[in-house]
Amino acid sequence: MFDRPIVMLDFETTGLSPDMGDRITEVAALRIVGGEIRERYVSLVNCGVRIPSFITQLTGITQSMVDSAPSAGRVVPELLDFIGGDILSAHNASFDEKFLKAEGWRIGRPTAHAGLVCSLKLSRRLFPGLPSYKLGNLSSQLGIAFRGTAHRAEADAEVAAEVLLHAARHLGRTHGLERVAPGLLVSVNKVAAAKVPVFLDKYIKLERQRMEEARAAA
């Protein structure tokens, strides 16, 4: 499957924008090695802020839950250590990355992940024409079931990881790749959807040429 680890990240938050003072309330980071989840970091987070009632209704995360949770000053360094320099992924990844960077900035630690893969953008490019790419709808359309509660970080991260693995297997089957480089997924994310088939054809040709040259030199 993947030729290097990818960390799937999901945050629950008090709102949509760290620039407006919103903070994280829960985190799940799952390290995918090869074709399976091997390690995980999961925690509620006490950021010292009030949980809006609509967030509690959406996620089930209450004020008392975060009040008794580990502080952001403890959780964020542990999370950044867990991610390290691996490729990072999330569903609607720009949302989670901006919160990760904002929380890192608060403690004076820059993020160190090697790249970013958005499973939502990737799915739009590899599975065009689906009626919805929201995580719950997308996973259902791909035959992937939630094994927990939606809008909780660990359950969302797990199903997003399965979506990413499904996309990688699809890419491998349709293009004859034994292993998928996370860097390829990063690149596909950046290509306009209409140009993805041509991009992948060129990538496969170059990859086969590289392998033939390597065998000839051996």
Residue frames as qw, qx, qy, qz and C-alpha x, y, z in Angstrom:
[[0.000, 0.890, 0.456, 0.000, 0.00, 0.00, 0.00],
 [0.032, 0.990, -0.114, 0.083, 1.66, 3.28, 1.09],
 [0.795, 0.281, -0.305, 0.443, 5.45, 3.36, 0.87],
 [0.255, 0.174, -0.485, 0.818, 5.76, 5.68, 3.89],
 [0.111, -0.495, -0.760, 0.407, 3.51, 6.55, 6.85],
 [0.120, -0.481, -0.277, -0.823, 0.59, 8.97, 6.66],
 [0.061, -0.248, -0.700, 0.667, -1.08, 10.51, 9.72],
 [0.169, -0.579, -0.597, -0.529, -4.84, 11.02, 9.42],
 [0.120, -0.083, -0.456, 0.878, -5.95, 13.96, 11.59],
 [0.226, -0.640, -0.564, -0.471, -9.35, 15.09, 12.79],
 [0.079, 0.009, -0.463, 0.883, -10.23, 17.93, 15.17],
 [0.168, -0.767, -0.606, -0.125, -13.48, 18.81, 16.84],
 [0.282, 0.136, -0.126, 0.941, -13.55, 22.55, 17.53],
 [0.046, 0.537, 0.547, -0.641, -15.64, 25.34, 19.03],
 [0.413, 0.782, 0.142, -0.444, -16.19, 26.90, 15.60],
 [0.805, 0.542, 0.183, 0.156, -14.82, 27.38, 12.11],
 [0.458, 0.756, -0.155, 0.442, -11.96, 29.85, 12.50],
 [0.694, -0.339, -0.293, 0.563, -8.95, 29.99, 14.85],
 [0.259, 0.282, 0.043, 0.923, -8.53, 33.60, 13.70],
 [0.409, -0.565, -0.209, -0.685, -11.86, 34.35, 15.39],
 [0.320, -0.485, 0.595, -0.556, -10.75, 32.71, 18.63],
 [0.939, -0.063, -0.095, -0.325, -12.10, 29.21, 18.01],
 [0.178, -0.580, 0.785, -0.125, -10.14, 26.38, 19.64],
 [0.549, 0.097, -0.808, -0.190, -9.87, 22.61, 19.47],
 [0.677, -0.388, 0.291, -0.553, -11.95, 20.45, 21.82],
 [0.882, -0.117, 0.456, -0.030, -10.89, 16.97, 20.68],
 [0.293, 0.677, -0.597, -0.315, -8.19, 15.45, 18.50],
 [0.912, -0.029, 0.408, 0.022, -7.56, 12.10, 16.86],
 [0.278, 0.729, -0.565, -0.270, -4.38, 11.35, 14.92],
 [0.931, -0.006, 0.359, -0.066, -4.05, 7.89, 13.38],
 [0.035, -0.641, 0.658, 0.394, -0.78, 6.71, 11.81],
 [0.913, 0.342, 0.099, -0.198, -1.33, 4.59, 8.70],
 [0.218, -0.587, 0.735, 0.260, 1.61, 2.30, 7.98],
 [0.129, 0.010, 0.930, 0.345, 1.42, 0.25, 4.79],
 [0.321, -0.312, -0.603, -0.660, -2.28, -0.48, 4.55],
 [0.545, -0.582, -0.604, -0.018, -3.50, -0.26, 8.13],
 [0.255, -0.841, 0.152, -0.452, -3.73, 1.98, 11.19],
 [0.727, 0.076, -0.564, 0.384, -0.82, 1.10, 13.48],
 [0.329, -0.196, -0.484, 0.787, -0.73, 3.92, 16.07],
 [0.118, -0.755, -0.451, -0.461, -3.16, 6.51, 17.38],
 [0.202, -0.083, -0.424, 0.879, -3.20, 9.62, 19.55],
 [0.270, -0.610, -0.570, -0.479, -6.68, 10.57, 20.82],
 [0.282, -0.283, -0.558, 0.728, -7.66, 13.11, 23.47],
 [0.069, -0.908, -0.397, -0.111, -10.25, 15.63, 24.52],
 [0.467, 0.233, -0.126, 0.843, -8.68, 19.06, 24.98],
 [0.247, -0.833, -0.399, 0.294, -9.22, 21.75, 27.60],
 [0.435, 0.412, 0.136, 0.789, -8.48, 25.05, 25.88],
 [0.181, -0.359, -0.430, 0.808, -10.10, 27.13, 28.58],
 [0.226, 0.002, -0.287, -0.931, -12.94, 28.29, 26.36],
 [0.578, 0.185, 0.503, -0.616, -16.72, 27.92, 26.46],
 [0.188, 0.106, 0.905, 0.367, -18.30, 25.17, 24.37],
 [0.408, 0.058, -0.149, -0.899, -21.20, 26.64, 22.34],
 [0.656, 0.089, 0.593, -0.458, -24.48, 24.77, 22.76],
 [0.782, 0.503, -0.119, -0.348, -24.72, 24.01, 19.03],
 [0.325, 0.545, -0.772, 0.043, -21.32, 22.29, 19.21],
 [0.347, -0.157, 0.832, -0.403, -22.53, 20.13, 22.07],
 [0.754, 0.335, 0.302, -0.477, -25.65, 19.27, 20.05],
 [0.655, 0.606, -0.391, -0.226, -23.52, 18.38, 17.02],
 [0.429, 0.479, -0.744, 0.182, -20.71, 16.45, 18.70],
 [0.810, -0.443, -0.378, -0.061, -21.96, 15.46, 22.13],
 [0.564, 0.097, -0.392, 0.720, -18.91, 17.12, 23.67],
 [0.351, -0.858, -0.358, -0.109, -19.99, 18.99, 26.80],
 [0.006, -0.859, 0.300, -0.415, -18.38, 21.71, 28.87],
 [0.718, -0.567, 0.372, -0.156, -17.75, 19.32, 31.75],
 [0.954, 0.165, 0.131, 0.212, -15.99, 16.88, 29.39],
 [0.559, 0.623, -0.145, 0.528, -13.43, 19.45, 28.27],
 [0.312, -0.832, 0.248, -0.387, -13.10, 21.05, 31.71],
 [0.795, -0.457, 0.396, -0.047, -11.76, 17.75, 33.02],
 [0.886, 0.414, 0.031, 0.205, -9.64, 17.00, 29.94],
 [0.672, -0.236, 0.095, 0.695, -5.86, 17.53, 29.55],
 [0.052, 0.836, 0.024, -0.546, -4.87, 21.10, 28.74],
 [0.677, 0.734, -0.007, 0.044, -3.94, 22.27, 25.27],
 [0.032, -0.849, 0.524, -0.063, -0.48, 23.01, 26.69],
 [0.556, -0.306, 0.772, -0.015, -0.06, 19.28, 27.19],
 [0.768, 0.382, 0.509, -0.076, -2.01, 17.88, 24.25],
 [0.517, 0.841, -0.089, -0.128, -0.63, 20.04, 21.42],
 [0.027, -0.715, 0.693, 0.084, 3.08, 19.26, 22.04],
 [0.576, -0.095, 0.810, -0.055, 2.23, 15.56, 22.31],
 [0.702, 0.596, 0.355, -0.161, 0.26, 15.76, 19.07],
 [0.359, 0.861, -0.335, -0.132, 3.05, 17.55, 17.20],
 [0.274, -0.519, 0.809, 0.026, 5.53, 14.96, 18.48],
 [0.694, 0.179, 0.686, -0.122, 3.21, 12.19, 17.29],
 [0.645, 0.742, 0.126, -0.135, 2.85, 13.65, 13.78],
 [0.612, -0.401, 0.403, 0.550, 6.53, 14.47, 13.47],
 [0.063, 0.504, -0.459, -0.729, 7.67, 14.77, 9.87],
 [0.366, 0.252, 0.881, 0.160, 5.16, 12.36, 8.35],
 [0.135, -0.258, -0.514, -0.807, 2.71, 13.27, 5.59],
 [0.235, 0.235, 0.605, -0.724, -0.52, 14.63, 7.11],
 [0.162, -0.283, -0.730, -0.600, -4.01, 13.91, 5.85],
 [0.213, 0.319, 0.616, -0.688, -7.53, 15.01, 6.79],
 [0.201, 0.581, 0.726, 0.307, -10.96, 15.24, 5.19],
 [0.037, 0.947, 0.161, 0.276, -11.26, 18.90, 4.17],
 [0.784, -0.122, -0.239, 0.560, -7.62, 19.12, 5.21],
 [0.219, 0.511, -0.068, 0.828, -7.21, 22.90, 5.07],
 [0.548, -0.691, -0.122, -0.456, -9.62, 23.19, 8.02],
 [0.878, -0.441, -0.100, 0.157, -7.68, 20.84, 10.29],
 [0.694, 0.192, -0.087, 0.689, -4.28, 22.13, 9.18],
 [0.025, 0.674, -0.028, 0.738, -5.16, 25.74, 10.01],
 [0.682, -0.677, -0.007, -0.276, -6.18, 24.72, 13.54],
 [0.910, -0.154, -0.077, 0.378, -3.02, 22.64, 13.93],
 [0.490, 0.411, -0.065, 0.766, -0.86, 25.57, 12.85],
 [0.257, -0.737, -0.013, -0.624, -2.76, 28.00, 15.10],
 [0.819, -0.569, -0.029, -0.070, -2.42, 25.76, 18.17],
 [0.833, 0.037, -0.062, 0.549, 1.27, 25.22, 17.38],
 [0.239, 0.621, -0.031, 0.746, 1.77, 28.97, 17.06],
 [0.526, -0.761, -0.060, -0.376, 0.25, 29.49, 20.51],
 [0.832, -0.514, 0.136, 0.156, 2.99, 27.38, 22.11],
 [0.011, -0.843, 0.463, 0.274, 5.77, 28.56, 19.80],
 [0.522, -0.179, 0.801, 0.233, 6.10, 25.31, 17.84],
 [0.470, 0.426, -0.387, -0.669, 5.82, 25.24, 14.06],
 [0.928, 0.129, 0.273, -0.220, 4.34, 22.20, 12.37],
 [0.197, -0.569, 0.727, 0.331, 6.78, 19.78, 10.74],
 [0.775, 0.276, 0.563, -0.086, 4.62, 17.52, 8.56],
 [0.394, -0.226, 0.602, 0.656, 6.13, 16.78, 5.16],
 [0.151, -0.091, -0.581, -0.794, 3.02, 17.41, 3.08],
 [0.434, 0.196, 0.507, -0.719, -0.78, 17.50, 3.15],
 [0.110, -0.143, -0.869, -0.461, -3.30, 15.16, 1.53],
 [0.482, 0.075, 0.271, -0.830, -6.97, 16.12, 1.52],
 [0.256, 0.133, 0.956, 0.059, -9.09, 12.96, 1.30],
 [0.408, 0.674, 0.439, -0.430, -12.06, 15.08, 0.19],
 [0.299, 0.740, -0.346, -0.494, -10.19, 16.62, -2.78],
 [0.103, -0.316, 0.913, 0.238, -8.62, 13.26, -3.60],
 [0.394, 0.332, 0.842, -0.160, -12.02, 11.57, -3.69],
 [0.429, 0.748, 0.150, -0.484, -13.41, 14.26, -6.00],
 [0.219, 0.669, -0.582, -0.407, -10.56, 13.56, -8.40],
 [0.033, -0.216, 0.969, 0.117, -10.55, 9.76, -8.25],
 [0.127, 0.415, 0.898, -0.075, -14.31, 9.19, -7.89],
 [0.130, 0.077, -0.135, -0.979, -15.90, 11.96, -9.99],
 [0.427, -0.210, -0.571, -0.670, -19.66, 12.29, -10.27],
 [0.309, -0.341, -0.831, 0.314, -20.68, 11.19, -6.77],
 [0.179, -0.793, -0.428, -0.394, -23.63, 13.15, -5.35],
 [0.398, -0.889, 0.103, -0.200, -21.80, 14.14, -2.15],
 [0.651, 0.359, -0.505, 0.438, -18.25, 14.18, -0.80],
 [0.457, -0.642, 0.333, -0.517, -19.15, 14.91, 2.82],
 [0.003, -0.405, 0.900, -0.162, -17.44, 12.26, 4.92],
 [0.535, 0.079, 0.726, -0.425, -20.57, 10.42, 6.03],
 [0.736, 0.534, 0.104, -0.403, -22.17, 10.40, 2.59],
 [0.412, 0.658, -0.610, -0.155, -18.92, 9.58, 0.79],
 [0.172, -0.324, 0.912, -0.181, -18.05, 6.67, 3.05],
 [0.662, 0.246, 0.576, -0.410, -21.55, 5.23, 2.58],
 [0.677, 0.643, -0.133, -0.333, -21.25, 5.51, -1.20],
 [0.338, 0.595, -0.729, -0.002, -17.88, 3.71, -1.07],
 [0.857, -0.170, -0.471, -0.123, -19.26, 0.95, 1.18],
 [0.395, 0.196, -0.605, 0.663, -17.36, 2.10, 4.28],
 [0.505, -0.691, -0.477, -0.199, -19.29, 2.04, 7.55],
 [0.142, -0.683, 0.388, -0.602, -18.80, 4.26, 10.59],
 [0.671, -0.164, -0.697, 0.192, -17.75, 2.19, 13.61],
 [0.277, -0.280, -0.500, 0.771, -18.33, 5.00, 16.10],
 [0.093, 0.819, 0.470, -0.315, -20.20, 8.26, 16.48],
 [0.447, 0.589, 0.248, 0.626, -20.00, 10.80, 13.65],
 [0.033, -0.850, 0.053, -0.523, -18.62, 14.22, 14.61],
 [0.688, -0.676, 0.245, 0.094, -16.32, 12.69, 17.22],
 [0.116, 0.805, -0.530, -0.240, -12.66, 12.94, 16.30],
 [0.361, -0.317, 0.870, 0.111, -11.63, 9.29, 16.50],
 [0.621, 0.409, 0.661, -0.097, -14.63, 7.94, 14.57],
 [0.458, 0.859, 0.006, -0.227, -14.26, 10.60, 11.87],
 [0.027, -0.729, 0.650, 0.213, -10.50, 10.01, 11.60],
 [0.522, -0.093, 0.846, 0.044, -11.00, 6.25, 11.30],
 [0.632, 0.581, 0.508, -0.067, -13.52, 6.50, 8.48],
 [0.290, 0.905, -0.222, -0.217, -11.41, 9.16, 6.72],
 [0.270, -0.537, 0.778, 0.185, -8.43, 6.79, 6.95],
 [0.602, 0.212, 0.769, 0.029, -10.53, 4.04, 5.35],
 [0.507, 0.824, 0.179, -0.177, -11.54, 6.45, 2.58],
 [0.050, 0.829, -0.508, -0.227, -7.87, 7.28, 1.97],
 [0.418, -0.263, 0.860, 0.128, -6.92, 3.59, 1.87],
 [0.628, 0.506, 0.583, -0.098, -9.83, 2.88, -0.48],
 [0.378, 0.894, -0.094, -0.221, -8.63, 5.67, -2.78],
 [0.127, -0.672, 0.701, 0.201, -5.07, 4.33, -2.73],
 [0.558, 0.030, 0.827, 0.051, -6.21, 0.77, -3.53],
 [0.579, 0.720, 0.348, -0.158, -8.31, 2.14, -6.40],
 [0.190, 0.883, -0.366, -0.225, -5.30, 4.05, -7.70],
 [0.335, -0.448, 0.817, 0.140, -3.13, 0.96, -7.42],
 [0.626, 0.273, 0.730, -0.028, -5.62, -1.32, -9.19],
 [0.530, 0.797, 0.253, -0.139, -6.43, 1.04, -12.04],
 [0.300, 0.889, -0.345, -0.030, -2.80, 2.02, -12.73],
 [0.917, 0.167, -0.313, 0.180, -0.89, -1.12, -11.79],
 [0.052, 0.696, -0.498, 0.515, 0.92, 0.32, -8.76],
 [0.681, -0.175, -0.679, 0.208, 2.08, -2.15, -6.12],
 [0.402, -0.505, -0.426, 0.634, 2.76, 0.66, -3.66],
 [0.124, 0.869, 0.309, 0.365, 1.45, 4.24, -3.62],
 [0.436, 0.059, -0.265, 0.858, 3.75, 7.10, -2.70],
 [0.106, -0.751, -0.506, 0.410, 2.02, 9.62, -0.40],
 [0.142, -0.453, 0.221, 0.852, 3.77, 12.28, -2.46],
 [0.021, 0.217, 0.758, 0.614, 1.70, 11.14, -5.44],
 [0.144, -0.703, -0.695, 0.044, -1.49, 11.81, -3.47],
 [0.208, -0.659, -0.118, 0.713, -0.17, 15.27, -2.52],
 [0.102, -0.198, 0.514, 0.828, 0.45, 15.96, -6.21],
 [0.035, -0.436, -0.821, -0.368, -2.97, 14.66, -7.34],
 [0.150, -0.724, -0.526, 0.420, -4.60, 17.02, -4.81],
 [0.126, -0.608, 0.100, 0.778, -2.98, 19.94, -6.62],
 [0.098, 0.014, 0.722, 0.685, -4.04, 18.94, -10.14],
 [0.520, 0.137, -0.004, -0.843, -7.32, 20.21, -11.61],
 [0.706, 0.066, 0.643, -0.288, -9.85, 17.38, -11.65],
 [0.762, 0.600, 0.046, -0.240, -10.16, 17.38, -15.45],
 [0.394, 0.737, -0.548, 0.021, -6.38, 16.97, -15.84],
 [0.621, -0.466, 0.599, -0.193, -5.94, 14.08, -13.37],
 [0.941, 0.203, 0.270, -0.001, -6.16, 11.24, -15.97],
 [0.610, 0.722, -0.205, 0.254, -3.42, 12.81, -18.11],
 [0.186, -0.774, 0.522, -0.307, -1.30, 13.54, -15.04],
 [0.791, -0.292, 0.515, -0.156, -1.58, 9.92, -13.85],
 [0.896, 0.428, 0.084, 0.088, -0.76, 8.52, -17.29],
 [0.369, 0.791, -0.374, 0.314, 2.43, 10.58, -17.38],
 [0.451, -0.636, 0.545, -0.309, 3.29, 9.57, -13.82],
 [0.926, -0.049, 0.366, -0.083, 2.86, 5.86, -14.57],
 [0.778, 0.590, -0.091, 0.195, 5.01, 6.07, -17.72],
 [0.122, 0.788, -0.478, 0.368, 7.79, 7.82, -15.82],
 [0.661, -0.469, 0.510, -0.287, 7.53, 5.34, -12.95],
 [0.961, 0.170, 0.215, 0.018, 7.80, 2.36, -15.31],
 [0.579, 0.718, -0.251, 0.292, 10.75, 3.96, -17.08],
 [0.217, -0.742, 0.524, -0.356, 12.47, 4.52, -13.72],
 [0.839, -0.253, 0.447, -0.178, 11.91, 0.89, -12.73],
 [0.896, 0.423, 0.041, 0.128, 13.26, -0.39, -16.07],
 [0.324, 0.789, -0.385, 0.353, 16.37, 1.78, -15.70],
 [0.491, -0.609, 0.531, -0.324, 16.87, 0.53, -12.15],
 [0.945, -0.007, 0.324, -0.049, 16.61, -3.12, -13.29],
 [0.747, 0.616, -0.113, 0.225, 19.03, -2.48, -16.15],
 [0.090, 0.790, -0.463, 0.393, 21.56, -0.91, -13.78],
 [0.766, -0.480, 0.346, -0.251, 21.31, -3.75, -11.24]]
